[in-house]
């Protein structure tokens, strides 16, 4: 049963990287967002820690 469930999940979500095919504008936005957001959060935390 688990194997069939996994196969059905794969059909619904597609393979990794399929976002570029389905919606390239959204995929490009998400790539930039995911690369920059974490860095900004670390910068803010670093500034707070430096002022202590």
Biopython code that builds the backbone (N, CA, C, O; Angstrom):
import numpy as np
from Bio.PDB.StructureBuilder import StructureBuilder

atoms = [
    (1, "UNK", "N", (0.827, -1.196, 0.000)),
    (1, "UNK", "CA", (0.000, 0.000, 0.000)),
    (1, "UNK", "C", (0.870, 1.257, 0.000)),
    (1, "UNK", "O", (0.550, 2.237, -0.674)),
    (2, "UNK", "N", (1.960, 1.229, 0.749)),
    (2, "UNK", "CA", (2.821, 2.409, 0.830)),
    (2, "UNK", "C", (3.462, 2.747, -0.495)),
    (2, "UNK", "O", (3.623, 3.919, -0.833)),
    (3, "UNK", "N", (3.827, 1.725, -1.247)),
    (3, "UNK", "CA", (4.467, 1.950, -2.548)),
    (3, "UNK", "C", (3.501, 2.629, -3.508)),
    (3, "UNK", "O", (3.886, 3.549, -4.230)),
    (4, "UNK", "N", (2.259, 2.186, -3.522)),
    (4, "UNK", "CA", (1.250, 2.805, -4.395)),
    (4, "UNK", "C", (0.986, 4.244, -3.996)),
    (4, "UNK", "O", (0.821, 5.115, -4.849)),
    (5, "UNK", "N", (0.946, 4.487, -2.694)),
    (5, "UNK", "CA", (0.710, 5.849, -2.210)),
    (5, "UNK", "C", (1.843, 6.763, -2.662)),
    (5, "UNK", "O", (1.602, 7.895, -3.084)),
    (6, "UNK", "N", (3.076, 6.274, -2.574)),
    (6, "UNK", "CA", (4.229, 7.066, -3.005)),
    (6, "UNK", "C", (4.173, 7.351, -4.502)),
    (6, "UNK", "O", (4.516, 8.449, -4.939)),
    (7, "UNK", "N", (3.743, 6.369, -5.285)),
    (7, "UNK", "CA", (3.627, 6.575, -6.720)),
    (7, "UNK", "C", (2.577, 7.630, -7.040)),
    (7, "UNK", "O", (2.773, 8.451, -7.937)),
    (8, "UNK", "N", (1.471, 7.613, -6.317)),
    (8, "UNK", "CA", (0.430, 8.614, -6.538)),
    (8, "UNK", "C", (0.914, 10.007, -6.157)),
    (8, "UNK", "O", (0.584, 10.985, -6.828)),
    (9, "UNK", "N", (1.687, 10.102, -5.098)),
    (9, "UNK", "CA", (2.231, 11.397, -4.701)),
    (9, "UNK", "C", (3.135, 11.958, -5.784)),
    (9, "UNK", "O", (3.080, 13.148, -6.094)),
    (10, "UNK", "N", (3.971, 11.094, -6.363)),
    (10, "UNK", "CA", (4.889, 11.536, -7.415)),
    (10, "UNK", "C", (4.123, 12.059, -8.626)),
    (10, "UNK", "O", (4.542, 13.031, -9.255)),
    (11, "UNK", "N", (3.009, 11.422, -8.953)),
    (11, "UNK", "CA", (2.215, 11.873, -10.087)),
    (11, "UNK", "C", (1.670, 13.279, -9.857)),
    (11, "UNK", "O", (1.629, 14.091, -10.781)),
    (12, "UNK", "N", (1.258, 13.560, -8.644)),
    (12, "UNK", "CA", (0.667, 14.857, -8.342)),
    (12, "UNK", "C", (1.677, 15.984, -8.276)),
    (12, "UNK", "O", (1.366, 17.111, -8.661)),
    (13, "UNK", "N", (2.877, 15.705, -7.797)),
    (13, "UNK", "CA", (3.853, 16.759, -7.566)),
    (13, "UNK", "C", (4.883, 16.878, -8.669)),
    (13, "UNK", "O", (5.448, 17.954, -8.862)),
    (14, "UNK", "N", (5.140, 15.831, -9.383)),
    (14, "UNK", "CA", (6.139, 15.863, -10.438)),
    (14, "UNK", "C", (7.539, 15.708, -9.880)),
    (14, "UNK", "O", (7.725, 15.508, -8.679)),
    (15, "UNK", "N", (8.509, 15.801, -10.753)),
    (15, "UNK", "CA", (9.900, 15.626, -10.349)),
    (15, "UNK", "C", (10.484, 16.950, -9.880)),
    (15, "UNK", "O", (9.926, 18.019, -10.128)),
    (16, "UNK", "N", (11.608, 16.855, -9.203)),
    (16, "UNK", "CA", (12.301, 18.043, -8.735)),
    (16, "UNK", "C", (12.701, 18.901, -9.943)),
    (16, "UNK", "O", (13.202, 18.387, -10.943)),
    (17, "UNK", "N", (12.473, 20.196, -9.834)),
    (17, "UNK", "CA", (12.834, 21.099, -10.916)),
    (17, "UNK", "C", (11.740, 21.310, -11.948)),
    (17, "UNK", "O", (11.944, 22.043, -12.916)),
    (18, "UNK", "N", (10.583, 20.684, -11.765)),
    (18, "UNK", "CA", (9.497, 20.824, -12.739)),
    (18, "UNK", "C", (8.830, 22.189, -12.674)),
    (18, "UNK", "O", (8.078, 22.549, -13.579)),
    (19, "UNK", "N", (9.091, 22.947, -11.628)),
    (19, "UNK", "CA", (8.516, 24.280, -11.522)),
    (19, "UNK", "C", (8.945, 25.187, -12.658)),
    (19, "UNK", "O", (8.190, 26.064, -13.078)),
    (20, "UNK", "N", (10.166, 24.977, -13.160)),
    (20, "UNK", "CA", (10.664, 25.799, -14.271)),
    (20, "UNK", "C", (9.846, 25.542, -15.529)),
    (20, "UNK", "O", (9.690, 26.432, -16.365)),
    (21, "UNK", "N", (9.325, 24.333, -15.664)),
    (21, "UNK", "CA", (8.533, 23.998, -16.845)),
    (21, "UNK", "C", (7.104, 24.503, -16.684)),
    (21, "UNK", "O", (6.536, 25.084, -17.609)),
    (22, "UNK", "N", (6.526, 24.279, -15.505)),
    (22, "UNK", "CA", (5.133, 24.635, -15.284)),
    (22, "UNK", "C", (4.929, 26.144, -15.150)),
    (22, "UNK", "O", (4.006, 26.697, -15.747)),
    (23, "UNK", "N", (5.783, 26.812, -14.374)),
    (23, "UNK", "CA", (5.612, 28.239, -14.118)),
    (23, "UNK", "C", (6.981, 28.891, -13.907)),
    (23, "UNK", "O", (7.410, 29.067, -12.767)),
    (24, "UNK", "N", (7.670, 29.250, -14.996)),
    (24, "UNK", "CA", (9.036, 29.756, -14.881)),
    (24, "UNK", "C", (9.143, 31.064, -14.102)),
    (24, "UNK", "O", (10.144, 31.298, -13.425)),
    (25, "UNK", "N", (8.129, 31.912, -14.189)),
    (25, "UNK", "CA", (8.169, 33.187, -13.464)),
    (25, "UNK", "C", (8.169, 32.950, -11.954)),
    (25, "UNK", "O", (8.952, 33.553, -11.221)),
    (26, "UNK", "N", (7.293, 32.075, -11.506)),
    (26, "UNK", "CA", (7.206, 31.749, -10.079)),
    (26, "UNK", "C", (8.472, 31.037, -9.607)),
    (26, "UNK", "O", (8.952, 31.293, -8.503)),
    (27, "UNK", "N", (9.018, 30.144, -10.438)),
    (27, "UNK", "CA", (10.225, 29.408, -10.075)),
    (27, "UNK", "C", (11.407, 30.360, -9.921)),
    (27, "UNK", "O", (12.220, 30.200, -9.011)),
    (28, "UNK", "N", (11.505, 31.350, -10.807)),
    (28, "UNK", "CA", (12.595, 32.324, -10.726)),
    (28, "UNK", "C", (12.462, 33.162, -9.463)),
    (28, "UNK", "O", (13.454, 33.410, -8.777)),
    (29, "UNK", "N", (11.245, 33.603, -9.147)),
    (29, "UNK", "CA", (11.005, 34.382, -7.933)),
    (29, "UNK", "C", (11.393, 33.578, -6.698)),
    (29, "UNK", "O", (12.070, 34.092, -5.809)),
    (30, "UNK", "N", (10.966, 32.320, -6.640)),
    (30, "UNK", "CA", (11.253, 31.477, -5.477)),
    (30, "UNK", "C", (12.747, 31.237, -5.320)),
    (30, "UNK", "O", (13.247, 31.199, -4.196)),
    (31, "UNK", "N", (13.464, 31.075, -6.416)),
    (31, "UNK", "CA", (14.904, 30.838, -6.338)),
    (31, "UNK", "C", (15.606, 32.052, -5.727)),
    (31, "UNK", "O", (16.452, 31.903, -4.846)),
    (32, "UNK", "N", (15.256, 33.249, -6.195)),
    (32, "UNK", "CA", (15.866, 34.473, -5.657)),
    (32, "UNK", "C", (15.469, 34.658, -4.202)),
    (32, "UNK", "O", (16.315, 34.971, -3.365)),
    (33, "UNK", "N", (14.197, 34.467, -3.892)),
    (33, "UNK", "CA", (13.700, 34.638, -2.527)),
    (33, "UNK", "C", (14.412, 33.702, -1.562)),
    (33, "UNK", "O", (14.847, 34.122, -0.490)),
    (34, "UNK", "N", (14.531, 32.445, -1.941)),
    (34, "UNK", "CA", (15.145, 31.459, -1.052)),
    (34, "UNK", "C", (16.638, 31.700, -0.865)),
    (34, "UNK", "O", (17.186, 31.370, 0.187)),
    (35, "UNK", "N", (17.300, 32.267, -1.862)),
    (35, "UNK", "CA", (18.735, 32.540, -1.731)),
    (35, "UNK", "C", (19.003, 33.777, -0.887)),
    (35, "UNK", "O", (20.039, 33.847, -0.226)),
    (36, "UNK", "N", (18.099, 34.760, -0.887)),
    (36, "UNK", "CA", (18.363, 36.025, -0.196)),
    (36, "UNK", "C", (17.760, 36.097, 1.200)),
    (36, "UNK", "O", (18.333, 36.747, 2.074)),
    (37, "UNK", "N", (16.647, 35.464, 1.431)),
    (37, "UNK", "CA", (15.943, 35.612, 2.702)),
    (37, "UNK", "C", (16.784, 35.155, 3.884)),
    (37, "UNK", "O", (16.872, 35.865, 4.886)),
    (38, "UNK", "N", (17.396, 33.997, 3.788)),
    (38, "UNK", "CA", (18.160, 33.455, 4.903)),
    (38, "UNK", "C", (19.337, 34.366, 5.239)),
    (38, "UNK", "O", (19.651, 34.570, 6.412)),
    (39, "UNK", "N", (19.987, 34.912, 4.213)),
    (39, "UNK", "CA", (21.124, 35.803, 4.427)),
    (39, "UNK", "C", (20.721, 37.077, 5.148)),
    (39, "UNK", "O", (21.452, 37.555, 6.015)),
    (40, "UNK", "N", (19.578, 37.628, 4.805)),
    (40, "UNK", "CA", (19.096, 38.854, 5.445)),
    (40, "UNK", "C", (18.807, 38.589, 6.918)),
    (40, "UNK", "O", (19.142, 39.408, 7.774)),
    (41, "UNK", "N", (18.194, 37.459, 7.214)),
    (41, "UNK", "CA", (17.881, 37.119, 8.601)),
    (41, "UNK", "C", (19.165, 36.998, 9.416)),
    (41, "UNK", "O", (19.238, 37.486, 10.543)),
    (42, "UNK", "N", (20.178, 36.346, 8.841)),
    (42, "UNK", "CA", (21.453, 36.220, 9.550)),
    (42, "UNK", "C", (22.106, 37.584, 9.770)),
    (42, "UNK", "O", (22.703, 37.819, 10.820)),
    (43, "UNK", "N", (21.999, 38.482, 8.794)),
    (43, "UNK", "CA", (22.558, 39.821, 8.941)),
    (43, "UNK", "C", (21.885, 40.575, 10.087)),
    (43, "UNK", "O", (22.559, 41.238, 10.875)),
    (44, "UNK", "N", (20.593, 40.477, 10.179)),
    (44, "UNK", "CA", (19.857, 41.164, 11.247)),
    (44, "UNK", "C", (20.257, 40.602, 12.608)),
    (44, "UNK", "O", (20.500, 41.357, 13.550)),
    (45, "UNK", "N", (20.324, 39.276, 12.709)),
    (45, "UNK", "CA", (20.718, 38.657, 13.977)),
    (45, "UNK", "C", (22.156, 39.072, 14.341)),
    (45, "UNK", "O", (22.454, 39.355, 15.501)),
    (46, "UNK", "N", (23.023, 39.103, 13.348)),
    (46, "UNK", "CA", (24.405, 39.509, 13.584)),
    (46, "UNK", "C", (24.500, 40.942, 14.084)),
    (46, "UNK", "O", (25.288, 41.224, 14.987)),
    (47, "UNK", "N", (23.718, 41.850, 13.518)),
    (47, "UNK", "CA", (23.734, 43.247, 13.980)),
    (47, "UNK", "C", (23.237, 43.366, 15.406)),
    (47, "UNK", "O", (23.779, 44.138, 16.197)),
    (48, "UNK", "N", (22.204, 42.602, 15.737)),
    (48, "UNK", "CA", (21.666, 42.639, 17.090)),
    (48, "UNK", "C", (22.721, 42.125, 18.084)),
    (48, "UNK", "O", (22.919, 42.717, 19.144)),
    (49, "UNK", "N", (23.386, 41.038, 17.739)),
    (49, "UNK", "CA", (24.382, 40.475, 18.631)),
    (49, "UNK", "C", (25.586, 41.393, 18.788)),
    (49, "UNK", "O", (26.195, 41.430, 19.857)),
    (50, "UNK", "N", (25.939, 42.133, 17.744)),
    (50, "UNK", "CA", (27.084, 43.038, 17.832)),
    (50, "UNK", "C", (26.811, 44.230, 18.741)),
    (50, "UNK", "O", (27.741, 44.791, 19.319)),
    (51, "UNK", "N", (25.537, 44.624, 18.875)),
    (51, "UNK", "CA", (25.215, 45.773, 19.712)),
    (51, "UNK", "C", (25.145, 45.401, 21.180)),
    (51, "UNK", "O", (25.125, 46.291, 22.031)),
    (52, "UNK", "N", (25.108, 44.128, 21.505)),
    (52, "UNK", "CA", (25.030, 43.710, 22.923)),
    (52, "UNK", "C", (26.349, 43.813, 23.621)),
    (52, "UNK", "O", (26.446, 43.501, 24.807)),
]
sb = StructureBuilder()
sb.init_structure("model")
sb.init_model(0)
sb.init_chain("A")
sb.init_seg("    ")
for serial, (resi, resn, name, xyz) in enumerate(atoms, 1):
    if name == "N":
        sb.init_residue(resn, " ", resi, " ")
    sb.init_atom(name, np.array(xyz, "f"), 0.0, 1.0, " ", f" {name:<3s}", serial, name[0])
structure = sb.get_structure()
